[in-house]
Amino acid sequence: MAMDLRTSIPAAAVLIGCTLVVTVRAALAPAPVPRRPATPAELAEVAAMIASNERTWTTETAQNFPADRWSQRDDFHGREYRKAQEIANEKGLRIEDVLRAVDDDIHRRAARSPDDTDERSAGAIPCKPRPFYD
Amino acid sequence: MGRLAERTAVRLAIFALIATALVWTLLPSAAWLNEFRDAQVLTLHERAAVDSVRRFGELPLWDPWYCGGIYGLGEPQSRFASPPFLLSLLFGVERAELLIVFLFTVLGMEGTYRWIRLRVNDSTAALRIAPIFALSGHFAVAYFRGWTNFFGFALVPFILYGITLAARGRTAGIVVGAIAFAVMVGFGGTFAAPLVAVAAAIEAARAVSEQPPNRRLRAIVMLSALASFMLAVAAVRLLPLAETLSAQPRIMAGTPGHPPKKLLWFLVKSLATKDGDVEDPGSFYVGAAFLALVALGGSDRKSIRPLVIVVMFLWLAAGYARKPALFALLRELPVFSALRYPERFLWLAILYACEPAANALAKLPRLGDGKRWRVGANVVLTIAVVATVGAQLQTFASIGNARELGVVAVDRLKEFRQARGNRWLAAHYDGLGAGSLSCWETHPVTMSPKLRGDLAAEEYVADPAVGKAKRVSWSPNQIVVHASMASAGRLLVNQNWHPGWRSSVGDVVSDEGLLAVDLPTGERDVTLSFRPRSALAGGAVTLAALASLVLLGMSARRGRVPFRRGAVVRSAALVLAPWAVLGVFVARWTEPRYPPAPMKNANGSPALVAAPAPDATKSGAQFEVPIVVDASKLTGPDSLSNITLDVYFRRTGALPRTTGVFVHVVRRDGQEPIPEKSDKEEKPKDFFNADHQVVGGSFYLSDAPLGYVVHDAFGLHIGKAARGAYDVWLGFGHVSGRRGRAKVIEPGRSDVNDNRVRIGSFVVR
């Protein structure tokens, strides 16, 4: 029994200590500071930059994935993602502001029903992952 | 030393130290978001669950923030239906990730130790080898890519431990195995589950075979009870998952495979990153020293069985590269048909290889005479293990620190709305407070084509002349709308329909997959609530199973062994009680079934039709395999240099799963030669192919329903084609193409060439 306590108590202390140290360090790790918010002028500029690329992206993705609507749209969003990151990095903006600018711009010409025209690819293309990616 | 290793507190202390070393260099960045594309989606699932609980005080059943609204509990990649979710709730999703890594790493090592000790007498050997599996390279890959749910795989040793204990007549085995399995499945272990099923079947067979003949029946009964409890305790997750995946089955094609050398590189090469992702070599890193230990352990007779199992898992991991392909056979089974990565069986190979490696550690020092040999051998072997563990820790740290990190700036919209979204940045939409209609999942998600990311209002009356709607309150599981209807009409909500939605007034309906309520005339508040039966039934079954497990455990502590004479009825009642609860729910089930999504081609056209399009060219060609091509149509090339093909055919008999469609676009012979280009310029192409195994974008050729006309629509970009006339040829055969094509036995109206029929021609000018 004495042997048990001589080993078990220090071992339990190590276990609890490790758990506490990891927990405290994770909980108190410095929170990253987001970049600065965009000004209204920057929001408008960002929205225009993304919108001006969309027609090209639509054409290129139709060539990359002919007759595959979900893959086309996913490729479109891949390009949008890279452009959004590029803009955010260049201007030192939060990525959320770039996304907000695009979304506000799309909502500016708000649709009243699902059948309205969809010039900004705002309609849903149901997720249909490709059967293989080899 | 052996006594120390046998003390749980000592082992856990050692494992905690190793796990601390594993996460130590990553802790300063614990609050950052992993920006990897998969991590975006998986983080969003977890953030959605946390938001539901913290901000709205609701259970995370419906996730409106992704894909236009999905059933969170039935989403294969969500991980909140397990205890580690408490960490996400307490510390936030990002900070909780390293705590989860720490926790599961400790559990993985302890589970491996306990499981190995069932068959290896030397506790220090088991202790030394225990960290290898939980630190293997794929956990580093999982952390890099944000596949936090893959850490549930660290519980596999506990599942196998439970199986062997149960086969040996121990009730604790049932408790441990069932809970470990439920936690793993609840923690998004839907990818691990099929692999675990294979390992569990093998472990069960092995454990039964180790029992004396007169105890085998009892072992089988105990294992059956364990299997029942595994399913019942995990029911809260399994029932919603089954509902989702039966309506939206995951389809995987291709013939993935890895030659032996590549499998070896998976295990021994250093893991590295390239172009923002991890490379294949080293992605299951255990190091050469570990493999040497396994080989040394092979000299021990006790290692034969685990080594046979290791070889079997290596065979599975080789996929289609090793003929005959065991992986291909496994894929013939219903659930396993969706397996995509054969190399993941290396995880199980590593786990089972730990046993011969432990045998080597236990036996080699005893082979020679004298203390000096024993001490020397022990030191050398221990150094080999410590060096391996050190390399694994270093790999995890370097890969973890190579992640691209970011931050979600939370600045939410006042009112939730759907956005066009972007799944590559999905986690950031949580910061916006908007839903992302851009959707990527591992299965086809049933989404309404009527969803919009640009609506003026998220809740609206279909016919504005009939009435008006205004949102009163909104939360993930409950939406209240004030509706004023001059006459009966339809209220639409810009989210996907699911049979779990209820309304306080009128009837909930699916309007082309959109959530809708048919309302009577009048002015009132309409409350829409999400209360899926599968979650209620699953939760009740899980609670009943946990209660039964507690009672079973208490009986065992009082010395009552389950299924012994006199305890059979009581034990059976406890096993069956959760299923009786399920039976009550099924008997009272009024919710409509979640219907399978209509089968569609990738271009959105229906995959099953009554007859070929009237403008398609009739064929009537019959092949050696039971397929008749009725007609085909070629459109293009269009202004983007795309051609579209519509092929109409019928399956008239049984086909192997590995049957594929060959589509070859070939420049016709006898035309002017293709002009040579300079080195820098790419030579124009005269051949394209569009081979595929999944037809109509929805099912394997072998699963095409008999008696239906399959409409297989697909496209091809021929921008690099040389000028001239081209023919498009269609054939059938084994998907690998190695076994030749099926013969054309009746050409019908089609031209035939090399067992292919011509389905169209076009000219590139």
Interface residues (C-beta under 8 A of the other chain):
Chain A: M3 D4 T7 S8 P10 A11 A12 V14 L15 C18 T19 V21 V22 T23 R25 A26 A27 A29 P30 A31 P32 V33 P34 R35 P37 T59 A62 Q63 N64 F65 P66 A67 D68 R69 W70 S71 R73 D74 H77 G78 E80 Y81 A84 R94 I95 E96 D97 L99 R100 V102 D103 I106 H107 R109 A110 A111 R112 S113 P114 D116 D118 R120 S121 A122 G123 A124 I125 P126 C127 K128 P129 P131 F132 D134
Chain B: R3 L4 R7 A9 V10 L12 A13 A16 L17 A19 T20 V23 L27 P28 S29 A30 A31 W32 C67 G68 F91 R95 A96 L98 L99 F102 I251 M252 A253 G254 P256 R340 L405 G406 V407 V408 A409 D411 R417 A419 R420 G421 N422 R423 W424 L425 H428 Y429 G431 L432 A434 L437 S438 C439 W440 E441 T442 H443 P444 V445 T446 M447 S448 P449 K450 L451 R452 G453 D454 L455 A456 Y460 A462 P464 L492 L514 A597 K600 N601 A602 N603 G604 L640 S641 N642 I643 T644 H692 Q693 V694 G697 A713 F714 G715 L716 H717 G719
